[in-house]
Amino acid sequence: MSYLDIPIVGLTKLNFVFVGKNSMESIPLFGYMYRKLHITVDRSSLKSRYNTLLRTSDTVAAGRSVMMFPEGGIITANPPEMAPFKDGPFRVAIEKKVPIVPVTIPYNWIILPDEDWLINWRKAKIVYHQPIETSHLTMDDLENLKRQTFEIIEEELKASISHASR
């Protein structure tokens, strides 16, 4: 995960409602638009996290596509390794019986590395994987759905790293 995930996906022609941290709201002009168009969350607040899940569920029920980053933030110590996924996106997908579409953005950790603010846009790439159907799943399947999604993204990341090192 990187600071460029939302901007890179946002440049595509797909129309998503993003779920992202509420600190983005403080960015002049962008923050105002972000708050009005997307769902923000204060990760330090249980109430905010709960309200975010309610708003996300309502947005999905209204027929909109939601882009959630299941790691819950840029928290990995060794990019591009991923952190464990949170339950929220998978809970909403199972409850609303909508498919999960895993998305891999394999080079963002190279495009904008932590120690450098030099952006290398030539490495921008988004991989939309095959949807994972959830219409037959129950909450008992939540951990398996998280694992399956994690493995799909992780496999693409490993393949991209292998390809980039050639």
SVG drawing of the C-alpha trace seen along z (x, -y; Angstrom):
<svg xmlns="http://www.w3.org/2000/svg" viewBox="-30 -25 47 46">
<polyline fill="none" stroke="black" stroke-width="0.4" points="0.0,0.0 1.2,-3.5 0.1,-7.1 -0.6,-6.8 -3.1,-4.0 -6.2,-6.2 -4.9,-8.7 -3.8,-6.0 -7.1,-4.1 -9.0,-7.4 -7.4,-8.2 -9.1,-5.2 -12.5,-5.5 -14.1,-3.3 -16.4,-5.1 -15.6,-4.0 -16.5,-5.4 -13.3,-5.2 -13.0,-4.5 -10.0,-6.3 -8.5,-7.9 -10.1,-11.1 -6.8,-12.9 -7.2,-13.3 -9.9,-15.8 -7.3,-18.4 -5.7,-18.7 -6.9,-22.1 -9.6,-21.7 -8.9,-18.0 -10.0,-17.3 -13.3,-19.0 -14.1,-17.1 -12.8,-13.8 -15.1,-14.2 -18.1,-15.0 -17.6,-12.2 -16.1,-9.4 -16.3,-7.7 -13.8,-8.7 -12.8,-6.9 -11.0,-7.8 -9.2,-4.5 -8.6,-5.5 -12.3,-5.7 -14.4,-2.6 -17.6,-4.6 -16.1,-6.0 -15.1,-2.6 -18.6,-1.3 -20.2,-4.2 -17.9,-3.7 -19.1,-0.1 -22.7,-1.3 -22.1,-4.0 -20.2,-1.4 -23.0,1.1 -25.6,-1.6 -23.4,-2.7 -23.2,0.9 -26.9,1.4 -27.5,-1.7 -25.6,0.1 -22.3,-1.8 -18.9,-0.1 -16.7,-0.7 -12.9,-0.6 -11.6,0.4 -8.0,1.1 -8.2,4.2 -4.9,3.6 -6.4,0.6 -3.5,-1.8 0.1,-1.9 1.4,0.2 3.8,2.7 7.4,2.5 8.7,4.2 6.9,3.1 5.6,4.7 4.8,7.2 1.2,6.8 -0.2,6.5 -3.0,8.8 -6.4,7.8 -9.1,6.3 -12.6,7.9 -14.7,4.9 -14.6,5.2 -15.2,8.9 -18.0,8.5 -19.8,6.0 -19.4,8.2 -20.8,11.3 -23.7,9.3 -24.6,7.6 -23.9,10.7 -21.7,8.7 -18.5,10.0 -15.0,9.0 -12.7,7.9 -9.1,8.1 -7.0,5.3 -3.2,5.3 -1.2,2.1 2.2,3.9 4.6,1.0 3.4,-1.8 6.0,-1.0 8.6,-1.7 6.7,-4.7 6.7,-6.5 9.1,-4.8 9.0,-5.9 12.5,-7.5 11.9,-9.5 9.2,-11.8 10.3,-11.3 7.4,-9.8 8.1,-7.4 4.8,-7.3 6.1,-4.9 5.7,-2.1 2.0,-2.8 0.0,0.4 -3.3,1.7 -4.4,5.4 -8.1,6.1 -8.5,9.8 -11.4,12.0 -14.3,11.4 -14.8,13.7 -18.4,14.5 -19.9,14.2 -23.6,14.9 -23.3,18.3 -21.1,17.3 -21.9,16.8 -19.9,15.1 -18.4,18.5 -16.6,18.1 -15.1,14.7 -11.6,15.9 -11.4,18.0 -12.5,15.1 -9.8,12.9 -7.2,15.6 -8.2,16.2 -8.2,12.5 -4.8,12.0 -3.3,14.9 -4.5,13.6 -2.9,10.2 0.2,11.6 0.8,13.9 0.5,10.9 2.9,8.9 5.5,11.7 5.1,12.1 5.6,8.4 8.7,8.3 10.1,11.2 9.4,9.6 10.8,6.2 14.1,7.8 14.8,9.3"/>
</svg>
